[in-house]
Amino acid sequence: MKSDVLFTSHATAKNGREGHVKSDDGLIDLDLTMPNSDSDKKGSNPEQLFAAAYSACYDGALNLVASKEKKKIDSTTTADISFLKDSEDNGFKIAATLHIEISGVGQEEAEDLAQKAHQACPYSKATRGNIDVTLNPKAV
């Protein structure tokens, strides 16, 4: 099934995890570094950038799902993206935990909305079956 492209974003990385990443419009222009390296160099990392993107996308999907169900909510989503050693192939992998705070509904409704948003979110769709994603919804 072919999808219609709504827009395409562009970013270029140079020198991998110890390099630099920049978007074509210059809004993202960051040095990259491994968080646990012995270097004094300050910078972001791919997991931090993915956490920002996933949390924003998921929170948008959550609000869309809630509005379609005529529920007025206020939400905050924090993504924890972990960089893991993969024991299966001696390589590396990532895992995600989404901490979702939702006001305006009870805990059961928060859990239901969180699951529905997970089905609708493009990042959740892209990661489904590829990485472990844990949802941690909380009514506040």
Steps between C-alpha positions, in 0.01 A plus 500: 500500500646835395465798733485864400802694626386795713851634563859381531754617757874493439798471733859404433740334743879498466744284697233293677449508875799728560417735213240758409140504376328786322157543345472662159333808653762534776250467787682186610876560505654282770828340594460132589674307775460176691349581842729261686825592325800640688497808278418848629323565171136604541243387251183313428466138387269308266297361791435849638388620158277193458353557849408856404343390172314199642359690800375784277343264245341277764359795697348634178339163427369483857333840468355406160353177640357686801342770281339237277348349815382846613724490808663823613844412633830662576800272453874474533700215350860429596690240297787311658708345222755249624809387308549130572749225433326238284586157636359327190751638251761673720390832349283775640129583508265754653191479718242763586287581803232764455391674821161653421333740743138575413269735687127516435435124515523219754771233505300245299425757228864613502611141439244459220604826330869407535445166324294660222767770450763225478302346213466837322845659554725478192809444718325218687405347166860530377642333811233232546663158502847657478566638848348449843263787583350529847206733560472654846174702499401690812189707566600820679 
